[in-house]
Amino acid sequence: MKLEFQSSNGNRRVIGYPKDRNETWKLIKDFLNQHHFKSYYSRVWKNEDGETVFDVGSHTEFFFLSECDEKDHKQIQETKEEQQMKGIVKWFDAKKGYGFIVDDDKNEHFVHYKDIVQDGFKTLNQNDKVSFMLGVLDDGRRKAIHVKVEGKAYE
């Protein structure tokens, strides 16, 4: 497999030849740390050329994994899904459009209505069970993103 980084100007450079999914994620995380990129989530998909594409939060800079088979792509997708966190809505103010989620380790995470995945009016109710990933605010603090309601905490 070949892992490349594509900068915002479209130029690509090889950053490594990982042997498996764990090594792929390690190379990406090491690269992000080396270049002081702040990223707490990722999207992974397969493009038209059959490459596995990683968006680690910037939306202008991507990692591309090529020369991998369908099994490798599937394993990387599964690893991404392992990054999903679970929690409960502590409170959410629908008028203001924000609130807080408490994860399973009792850490609180800010959530904005724009980061809720649902049709129609985007809101959360106190005690909703949710899954989410971590993103980052402009000031460097973490926030919940890709928030999905999984059910009620106390039915």
N, CA, C and O of each residue as an XYZ file, in Angstrom:
620
protein
N       0.842     -1.179      0.000
C       0.000      0.000      0.000
C       0.886      1.242      0.000
O       2.001      1.227      0.523
N       0.379      2.299     -0.587
C       1.114      3.565     -0.641
C       0.223      4.655     -0.052
O      -0.924      4.820     -0.469
N       0.760      5.405      0.926
C       0.018      6.484      1.561
C       0.622      7.815      1.134
O       1.819      8.054      1.298
N      -0.246      8.691      0.574
C       0.190     10.005      0.116
C      -0.600     11.090      0.827
O      -1.749     10.885      1.218
N       0.027     12.241      0.989
C      -0.638     13.431      1.529
C      -0.812     14.420      0.388
O       0.125     14.688     -0.364
N      -2.031     14.964      0.265
C      -2.296     15.997     -0.738
C      -2.583     17.309     -0.026
O      -3.534     17.414      0.748
N      -1.748     18.310     -0.297
C      -1.922     19.616      0.343
C      -3.056     20.377     -0.331
O      -3.599     19.938     -1.345
N      -3.404     21.522      0.243
C      -4.518     22.314     -0.270
C      -4.282     22.824     -1.694
O      -5.237     23.175     -2.387
N      -3.019     22.870     -2.140
C      -2.742     23.309     -3.521
C      -2.818     22.159     -4.523
O      -2.593     22.359     -5.717
N      -3.134     20.950     -4.040
C      -3.310     19.801     -4.932
C      -2.086     18.940     -5.128
O      -2.174     17.880     -5.747
N      -0.938     19.369     -4.612
C       0.286     18.580     -4.746
C       0.264     17.398     -3.784
O      -0.181     17.514     -2.642
N       0.756     16.259     -4.270
C       0.820     15.045     -3.446
C       2.265     14.657     -3.189
O       3.159     14.892     -4.001
N       2.459     14.041     -2.002
C       3.772     13.460     -1.716
C       3.585     12.190     -0.899
O       2.694     12.111     -0.053
N       4.421     11.209     -1.154
C       4.357      9.928     -0.454
C       4.864     10.122      0.970
O       5.919     10.718      1.188
N       4.104      9.615      1.934
C       4.568      9.698      3.327
C       4.850      8.328      3.921
O       5.338      8.229      5.047
N       4.548      7.274      3.179
C       4.890      5.955      3.684
C       4.222      4.832      2.916
O       3.376      5.049      2.048
N       4.637      3.613      3.271
C       4.106      2.398      2.664
C       3.640      1.475      3.795
O       4.340      0.530      4.160
N       2.459      1.754      4.343
C       1.991      0.958      5.485
C       1.668     -0.480      5.087
O       1.292     -0.757      3.948
N       1.821     -1.389      6.050
C       1.551     -2.802      5.812
C       0.111     -3.176      6.153
O      -0.427     -4.141      5.610
N      -0.520     -2.408      7.058
C      -1.884     -2.736      7.470
C      -2.597     -1.481      7.959
O      -2.028     -0.390      7.926
N      -3.845     -1.633      8.414
C      -4.661     -0.483      8.813
C      -4.086      0.256     10.015
O      -4.135      1.485     10.070
N      -3.541     -0.489     10.983
C      -2.986      0.174     12.168
C      -1.799      1.052     11.803
O      -1.661      2.168     12.303
N      -0.956      0.543     10.934
C       0.204      1.316     10.492
C      -0.235      2.533      9.662
O       0.393      3.590      9.718
N      -1.322      2.368      8.890
C      -1.860      3.485      8.109
C      -2.278      4.621      9.035
O      -1.874      5.767      8.839
N      -3.092      4.304     10.050
C      -3.564      5.340     10.985
C      -2.406      5.941     11.767
O      -2.411      7.136     12.065
N      -1.387      5.102     12.110
C      -0.229      5.631     12.840
C       0.528      6.647     11.973
O       0.914      7.708     12.463
N       0.740      6.330     10.698
C       1.419      7.268      9.804
C       0.642      8.584      9.690
O       1.238      9.660      9.706
N      -0.676      8.498      9.577
C      -1.498      9.708      9.473
C      -1.387     10.535     10.745
O      -1.163     11.744     10.688
N      -1.544      9.877     11.902
C      -1.469     10.608     13.176
C      -0.088     11.227     13.390
O       0.018     12.364     13.850
N       0.965     10.486     13.062
C       2.324     11.027     13.204
C       2.524     12.241     12.300
O       3.119     13.236     12.716
N       2.029     12.160     11.068
C       2.144     13.280     10.131
C       1.403     14.505     10.676
O       1.930     15.617     10.639
N       0.190     14.302     11.178
C      -0.585     15.415     11.727
C       0.153     16.065     12.898
O       0.220     17.291     12.992
N       0.704     15.242     13.785
C       1.446     15.775     14.938
C       2.699     16.529     14.496
O       2.986     17.609     15.013
N       3.437     15.977     13.557
C       4.662     16.619     13.056
C       4.389     17.997     12.482
O       5.200     18.911     12.630
N       3.247     18.143     11.827
C       2.923     19.392     11.149
C       1.946     20.257     11.941
O       1.410     21.240     11.429
N       1.726     19.874     13.199
C       0.891     20.636     14.133
C      -0.524     20.863     13.603
O      -1.118     21.917     13.827
N      -1.058     19.862     12.895
C      -2.446     19.923     12.453
C      -3.328     19.460     13.598
O      -3.014     18.476     14.267
N      -4.428     20.160     13.826
C      -5.393     19.746     14.846
C      -6.544     19.054     14.149
O      -7.229     19.651     13.319
N      -6.753     17.808     14.483
C      -7.842     17.049     13.887
C      -8.276     15.968     14.857
O      -7.454     15.222     15.389
N      -9.582     15.894     15.080
C     -10.104     14.890     16.002
C     -11.136     13.985     15.352
O     -11.795     13.210     16.046
N     -11.290     14.063     14.057
C     -12.223     13.177     13.377
C     -11.718     12.893     11.979
O     -10.776     13.521     11.496
N     -12.359     11.944     11.346
C     -11.990     11.639      9.971
C     -13.194     11.093      9.223
O     -14.095     10.487      9.803
N     -13.179     11.323      7.932
C     -14.124     10.684      7.027
C     -13.282      9.844      6.085
O     -12.202     10.260      5.663
N     -13.776      8.669      5.759
C     -13.039      7.774      4.872
C     -13.987      7.292      3.780
O     -15.110      6.874      4.062
N     -13.528      7.354      2.531
C     -14.340      6.846      1.434
C     -13.417      6.374      0.323
O     -12.206      6.590      0.361
N     -14.005      5.737     -0.648
C     -13.253      5.263     -1.807
C     -13.605      6.160     -2.992
O     -14.782      6.373     -3.283
N     -12.588      6.685     -3.675
C     -12.844      7.569     -4.815
C     -12.976      6.785     -6.118
O     -12.874      5.559     -6.126
N     -13.206      7.512     -7.230
C     -13.412      6.891     -8.540
C     -12.207      6.092     -9.005
O     -12.352      5.152     -9.787
N     -11.019      6.452     -8.536
C      -9.795      5.760     -8.946
C      -9.496      4.536     -8.082
O      -8.469      3.880     -8.259
N     -10.403      4.230     -7.140
C     -10.210      3.072     -6.271
C      -9.314      3.339     -5.080
O      -8.969      2.413     -4.345
N      -8.928      4.606     -4.875
C      -8.081      4.948     -3.735
C      -8.956      5.154     -2.497
O     -10.088      5.627     -2.597
N      -8.427      4.798     -1.348
C      -9.088      5.106     -0.092
C      -8.669      6.519      0.295
O      -7.478      6.816      0.377
N      -9.649      7.391      0.533
C      -9.385      8.799      0.817
C      -9.708      9.088      2.277
O     -10.741      8.658      2.788
N      -8.815      9.823      2.948
C      -8.992     10.215      4.346
C      -9.086     11.728      4.430
O      -8.162     12.439      4.034
N     -10.203     12.218      4.944
C     -10.344     13.641      5.266
C     -10.257     13.715      6.781
O     -11.123     13.192      7.481
N      -9.230     14.353      7.284
C      -9.014     14.379      8.733
C      -9.462     15.697      9.357
O      -8.985     16.078     10.426
N     -10.362     16.379      8.697
C     -10.957     17.551      9.310
C     -10.717     18.862      8.614
O     -11.383     19.848      8.929
N      -9.782     18.916      7.669
C      -9.483     20.208      7.062
C     -10.352     20.502      5.847
O     -10.582     21.666      5.519
N     -10.831     19.471      5.181
C     -11.641     19.562      3.965
C     -10.880     20.130      2.771
O     -11.473     20.288      1.704
N      -9.607     20.438      2.905
C      -8.803     20.893      1.766
C      -7.536     20.061      1.627
O      -6.875     20.113      0.589
N      -7.193     19.306      2.642
C      -5.997     18.479      2.616
C      -6.418     17.043      2.921
O      -7.173     16.791      3.860
N      -5.917     16.108      2.115
C      -6.366     14.734      2.228
C      -5.191     13.775      2.209
O      -4.098     14.103      1.746
N      -5.445     12.576      2.725
C      -4.516     11.465      2.605
C      -5.139     10.477      1.625
O      -6.348     10.250      1.650
N      -4.312      9.890      0.765
C      -4.774      8.911     -0.208
C      -4.004      7.619     -0.004
O      -2.775      7.626      0.075
N      -4.723      6.520      0.081
C      -4.111      5.199      0.212
C      -4.419      4.438     -1.071
O      -5.582      4.181     -1.381
N      -3.392      4.082     -1.807
C      -3.582      3.344     -3.059
C      -2.864      2.013     -2.958
O      -2.171      1.718     -1.984
N      -3.054      1.228     -3.994
C      -2.437     -0.099     -4.052
C      -2.901     -0.970     -2.893
O      -2.128     -1.751     -2.337
N      -4.183     -0.824     -2.537
C      -4.740     -1.691     -1.500
C      -5.972     -2.388     -2.066
O      -6.639     -1.869     -2.960
N      -6.262     -3.565     -1.534
C      -7.403     -4.315     -2.053
C      -8.669     -3.996     -1.246
O      -8.634     -3.228     -0.285
N      -9.763     -4.592     -1.653
C     -11.073     -4.327     -1.022
C     -11.053     -4.703      0.469
O     -11.687     -4.030      1.282
N     -10.340     -5.756      0.826
C     -10.244     -6.193      2.224
C      -9.563     -5.094      3.065
O     -10.015     -4.776      4.165
N      -8.475     -4.525      2.531
C      -7.774     -3.450      3.243
C      -8.691     -2.245      3.430
O      -8.750     -1.671      4.517
N      -9.408     -1.861      2.369
C     -10.323     -0.717      2.448
C     -11.392     -0.967      3.512
O     -11.688     -0.079      4.311
N     -11.964     -2.153      3.528
C     -13.016     -2.479      4.501
C     -12.472     -2.410      5.931
O     -13.139     -1.881      6.820
N     -11.275     -2.936      6.156
C     -10.679     -2.901      7.493
C     -10.433     -1.465      7.942
O     -10.625     -1.146      9.115
N     -10.015     -0.603      7.037
C      -9.781      0.803      7.387
C     -11.099      1.477      7.739
O     -11.159      2.257      8.689
N     -12.155      1.185      6.984
C     -13.492      1.718      7.307
C     -13.908      1.276      8.703
O     -14.433      2.078      9.475
N     -13.677      0.003      9.036
C     -14.044     -0.514     10.357
C     -13.247      0.183     11.448
O     -13.791      0.478     12.512
N     -11.977      0.449     11.207
C     -11.153      1.156     12.187
C     -11.703      2.544     12.425
O     -11.741      3.007     13.565
N     -12.135      3.224     11.357
C     -12.724      4.552     11.480
C     -13.952      4.495     12.370
O     -14.148      5.367     13.217
N     -14.792      3.461     12.183
C     -16.002      3.342     12.977
C     -15.691      3.087     14.444
O     -16.503      3.407     15.312
N     -14.523      2.514     14.732
C     -14.117      2.311     16.125
C     -13.866      3.646     16.823
O     -13.850      3.702     18.053
N     -13.668      4.733     16.050
C     -13.426      6.042     16.629
C     -14.722      6.693     17.125
O     -14.680      7.716     17.809
N     -15.868      6.104     16.783
C     -17.150      6.628     17.250
C     -17.196      6.556     18.772
O     -16.758      5.580     19.382
N     -17.733      7.609     19.365
C     -17.896      7.649     20.813
C     -19.379      7.571     21.133
O     -20.222      7.853     20.282
N     -19.692      7.190     22.353
C     -21.067      7.120     22.828
C     -21.218      8.080     23.998
O     -20.266      8.343     24.732
N     -22.430      8.597     24.157
C     -22.674      9.506     25.268
C     -24.150      9.776     25.449
O     -25.002      9.191     24.781
N     -24.430     10.683     26.376
C     -25.793     11.094     26.705
C     -25.840     12.618     26.679
O     -24.912     13.285     27.136
N     -26.931     13.162     26.138
C     -27.098     14.606     26.089
C     -27.339     15.115     27.510
O     -28.305     14.728     28.167
N     -26.443     15.992     27.970
C     -26.604     16.601     29.292
C     -27.689     17.668     29.227
O     -28.612     17.691     30.041
N     -27.555     18.554     28.237
C     -28.602     19.542     27.950
C     -28.384     20.095     26.561
O     -27.273     20.078     26.031
N     -29.472     20.589     25.978
C     -29.400     21.198     24.656
C     -30.479     22.263     24.574
O     -31.651     21.986     24.829
N     -30.087     23.486     24.215
C     -31.021     24.601     24.083
C     -31.331     24.781     22.595
O     -30.503     25.283     21.836
N     -32.537     24.364     22.189
C     -32.917     24.412     20.771
C     -32.961     25.847     20.245
O     -32.677     26.077     19.070
N     -33.311     26.811     21.092
C     -33.377     28.209     20.646
C     -31.987     28.756     20.349
O     -31.795     29.481     19.373
N     -31.020     28.408     21.191
C     -29.642     28.879     20.985
C     -28.873     27.975     20.024
O     -27.893     28.408     19.417
N     -29.313     26.716     19.880
C     -28.683     25.805     18.933
C     -27.436     25.116     19.436
O     -26.617     24.666     18.635
N     -27.271     25.022     20.746
C     -26.105     24.306     21.262
C     -26.398     23.685     22.618
O     -27.414     23.971     23.253
N     -25.471     22.823     23.042
C     -25.598     22.153     24.338
C     -24.350     21.341     24.615
O     -23.282     21.602     24.060
N     -24.501     20.342     25.491
C     -23.363     19.516     25.880
C     -23.749     18.046     25.946
O     -24.863     17.686     26.326
N     -22.789     17.210     25.562
C     -22.908     15.759     25.633
C     -21.883     15.267     26.647
O     -20.764     15.779     26.700
N     -22.258     14.281     27.448
C     -21.326     13.650     28.380
C     -21.005     12.269     27.821
O     -21.905     11.462     27.588
N     -19.705     11.999     27.606
C     -19.332     10.688     27.063
C     -19.292      9.636     28.164
O     -19.525      9.935     29.335
N     -18.997      8.411     27.776
C     -18.988      7.298     28.734
C     -17.938      7.463     29.832
O     -18.053      6.857     30.897
N     -16.911      8.286     29.575
C     -15.875      8.543     30.581
C     -16.168      9.795     31.399
O     -15.303     10.264     32.139
N     -17.376     10.343     31.277
C     -17.856     11.520     32.018
C     -17.217     12.833     31.565
O     -17.252     13.815     32.305
N     -16.630     12.870     30.356
C     -16.100     14.113     29.789
C     -17.226     14.834     29.064
O     -18.041     14.202     28.392
N     -17.275     16.160     29.198
C     -18.298     16.952     28.534
C     -17.771     17.487     27.205
O     -16.619     17.908     27.097
N     -18.650     17.460     26.187
C     -18.285     17.937     24.853
C     -19.370     18.875     24.347
O     -20.556     18.544     24.366
N     -18.951     20.046     23.896
C     -19.846     21.024     23.286
C     -20.444     20.414     22.018
O     -19.760     19.688     21.297
N     -21.722     20.707     21.744
C     -22.343     20.275     20.494
C     -23.168     21.428     19.922
O     -23.924     22.078     20.643
N     -23.016     21.674     18.624
C     -23.755     22.721     17.910
C     -24.752     22.036     16.985
O     -24.484     20.944     16.484
N     -25.891     22.663     16.755
C     -26.932     22.036     15.947
C     -26.431     21.658     14.544
O     -26.928     20.697     13.957
N     -25.470     22.389     14.008
C     -24.956     22.088     12.664
C     -24.256     20.731     12.605
O     -24.088     20.163     11.527
N     -23.848     20.215     13.766
C     -23.124     18.946     13.816
C     -24.024     17.756     14.128
O     -23.535     16.647     14.345
N     -25.343     17.983     14.152
C     -26.311     16.915     14.394
C     -26.726     16.333     13.052
O     -27.069     17.068     12.126
N     -26.693     15.016     12.952
C     -27.076     14.328     11.720
C     -28.527     13.867     11.863
O     -28.804     12.845     12.491
N     -29.453     14.634     11.271
C     -30.861     14.261     11.241
C     -31.584     15.159     10.251
O     -31.128     16.258      9.935
N     -32.703     14.679      9.775
C     -33.508     15.448      8.833
C     -34.334     16.476      9.589
O     -34.628     16.302     10.772
N     -34.707     17.546      8.899
C     -35.582     18.555      9.492
C     -34.868     19.408     10.523
O     -33.662     19.640     10.437
N     -35.645     19.873     11.509
C     -35.117     20.722     12.576
C     -34.156     19.920     13.428
O     -34.528     18.882     13.974
N     -32.925     20.387     13.547
C     -31.885     19.651     14.256
C     -31.862     20.050     15.717
O     -31.544     21.189     16.057
N     -32.202     19.101     16.580
C     -32.204     19.354     18.014
C     -31.930     18.058     18.758
O     -32.038     16.970     18.192
N     -31.581     18.181     20.008
C     -31.365     17.036     20.888
C     -32.195     17.242     22.149
O     -32.502     18.373     22.524
N     -32.550     16.154     22.791
C     -33.280     16.221     24.051
C     -32.397     15.713     25.180
O     -31.569     14.823     24.988
N     -32.583     16.286     26.347
C     -31.829     15.841     27.512
C     -32.007     14.333     27.665
O     -33.114     13.810     27.540
N     -30.910     13.649     27.936
C     -30.842     12.205     28.154
C     -30.913     11.362     26.890
O     -30.933     10.135     26.983
N     -30.951     11.983     25.698
C     -30.856     11.191     24.473
C     -29.531     10.444     24.473
O     -28.500     10.998     24.854
N     -29.559      9.184     24.044
C     -28.323      8.437     23.808
C     -27.830      8.831     22.424
O     -28.605      8.833     21.468
N     -26.553      9.161     22.308
C     -25.995      9.601     21.037
C     -24.669      8.910     20.745
O     -23.971      8.453     21.649
N     -24.342      8.848     19.454
C     -22.992      8.480     19.030
C     -22.429      9.718     18.342
O     -23.175     10.503     17.758
N     -21.115      9.889     18.411
C     -20.486     11.078     17.840
C     -19.002     10.856     17.664
O     -18.438      9.874     18.146
N     -18.382     11.785     16.965
C     -16.933     11.810     16.828
C     -16.459     13.136     17.396
O     -17.268     14.029     17.645
N     -15.169     13.272     17.601
C     -14.637     14.519     18.131
C     -14.089     15.394     17.022
O     -13.351     14.927     16.154
N     -14.452     16.664     17.055
C     -13.918     17.679     16.165
C     -13.208     18.712     17.006
O     -12.965     18.489     18.192
N     -12.870     19.840     16.410
C     -12.163     20.875     17.156
C     -12.737     22.243     16.800
O     -13.009     22.535     15.636
N     -12.913     23.070     17.818
C     -13.356     24.449     17.632
C     -12.176     25.298     17.171
O     -11.028     24.861     17.252
N     -12.449     26.500     16.690
C     -11.380     27.394     16.219
C     -10.357     27.700     17.305
O      -9.185     27.927     17.005
N     -10.790     27.707     18.572
C      -9.863     28.019     19.663
C      -9.115     26.791     20.185
O      -8.364     26.886     21.155
N      -9.322     25.626     19.534
C      -8.588     24.422     19.917
C      -9.333     23.485     20.842
O      -8.897     22.351     21.042
N     -10.457     23.927     21.418
C     -11.225     23.031     22.283
C     -11.958     21.997     21.447
O     -12.289     22.242     20.286
N     -12.208     20.837     22.047
C     -12.916     19.771     21.350
C     -14.421     20.016     21.331
O     -14.978     20.681     22.204
N     -15.065     19.447     20.294
C     -16.518     19.503     20.203
C     -17.016     18.196     19.608
O     -16.261     17.473     18.957
N     -18.278     17.898     19.832
C     -18.897     16.712     19.259
C     -19.336     17.029     17.829
O     -19.924     18.079     17.574
N     -19.049     16.123     16.907
C     -19.472     16.279     15.515
C     -20.096     14.968     15.046
O     -19.961     13.937     15.703
N     -20.773     15.017     13.914
C     -21.440     13.829     13.369
C     -22.289     13.157     14.454
O     -22.231     11.940     14.635
N     -23.068     13.956     15.166
C     -23.873     13.476     16.299
C     -25.138     12.806     15.775
O     -25.894     13.403     15.007
N     -25.363     11.566     16.195
C     -26.551     10.805     15.792
C     -27.276     10.324     17.039
O     -26.658      9.776     17.952
N     -28.586     10.531     17.075
C     -29.397     10.033     18.194
C     -29.570      8.537     18.021
O     -30.002      8.064     16.970
N     -29.226      7.795     19.072
C     -29.331      6.336     19.053
C     -30.533      5.850     19.852
O     -30.911      4.684     19.740
N     -31.139      6.716     20.654
C     -32.301      6.343     21.472
C     -32.362      7.177     22.727
O     -31.515      8.038     22.963
N     -33.369      6.913     23.527
C     -33.549      7.616     24.800
C     -32.762      6.904     25.898
O     -32.699      5.675     25.925
N     -32.164      7.678     26.801
C     -31.415      7.095     27.907
C     -32.354      6.488     28.944
O     -32.060      5.437     29.513
N     -33.477      7.146     29.186
C     -34.420      6.681     30.209
C     -35.805      6.631     29.605
O     -36.516      7.636     29.584
N     -36.195      5.456     29.108
C     -37.527      5.326     28.498
C     -38.488      4.683     29.462
O     -39.658      4.489     29.129
